[in-house]
């Protein structure tokens, strides 16, 4: 069986999502995936795959960050996974920053509940449903 893969789906339409913030949001998505898997939201197959993923490469498994475009594209992908007959083969969700900081000149606004990225965890490795996306840059 192939090694499981965590795909982070990062929005690229937010000018304020600089590389440092994008890395932080990707870390949030990875932590969210592990937390949700072990808090009863995942089936036993997914939990076993997350445990296998955690044991890969000195404690972390393969993670690929893909460019999802904007919020609409992210939401659309999640709906496609919801409607897929194979949706039990994947574990997925949107990562929402509860207080996303937006710099406006000298002011920092805390924008509530901004969907910055999402994740798709594939216990079986490659996720062909995401093949049309490019790597995040």
QUIPE-V499665 format. One record per pair of residues at least 24 apart in sequence whose C-alpha atoms are under 8 Angstrom apart, sorted by the first residue. I is the first residue (numbers start at 1). J is the second residue. Records with the same first field share a line. If there is no record, write none. Layout:
# QUIPE-V499665
I = J ; J
This chain:
# QUIPE-V499665
1 = 124
2 = 124 ; 125
3 = 52 ; 53 ; 123 ; 124 ; 125
4 = 49 ; 50 ; 52 ; 53 ; 61 ; 62 ; 121 ; 122 ; 123 ; 124 ; 125 ; 126
5 = 53 ; 61 ; 62 ; 63 ; 64 ; 121 ; 122 ; 123 ; 124 ; 125 ; 126
6 = 30 ; 61 ; 62 ; 63 ; 64 ; 119 ; 120 ; 121 ; 122
7 = 63 ; 64 ; 65 ; 66 ; 119 ; 120 ; 121 ; 122
8 = 63 ; 64 ; 65 ; 66 ; 117 ; 118 ; 119 ; 120
9 = 65 ; 66 ; 67 ; 68 ; 74 ; 117 ; 118 ; 119 ; 120
10 = 65 ; 66 ; 67 ; 68 ; 69 ; 116 ; 117 ; 118 ; 136
11 = 67 ; 68 ; 69 ; 70 ; 71 ; 74 ; 116 ; 117
12 = 67 ; 68 ; 69 ; 70 ; 136
13 = 69 ; 70
14 = 70
16 = 102 ; 103
25 = 95 ; 97 ; 116 ; 117
26 = 65 ; 117
28 = 95
29 = 94 ; 95 ; 117 ; 118 ; 119
30 = 119
32 = 95
33 = 92 ; 93 ; 119 ; 121
42 = 91
45 = 123
46 = 89 ; 90 ; 91 ; 123
49 = 123
50 = 123
64 = 135
65 = 135 ; 136
66 = 133 ; 134 ; 135 ; 136
67 = 133 ; 134 ; 135 ; 136 ; 137
68 = 133 ; 134 ; 136
71 = 115 ; 116
74 = 117 ; 118
89 = 122 ; 123 ; 124
90 = 120 ; 121 ; 122 ; 123
91 = 120 ; 121 ; 122
92 = 118 ; 119 ; 120 ; 121
93 = 118 ; 119 ; 120
94 = 118 ; 119
95 = 119
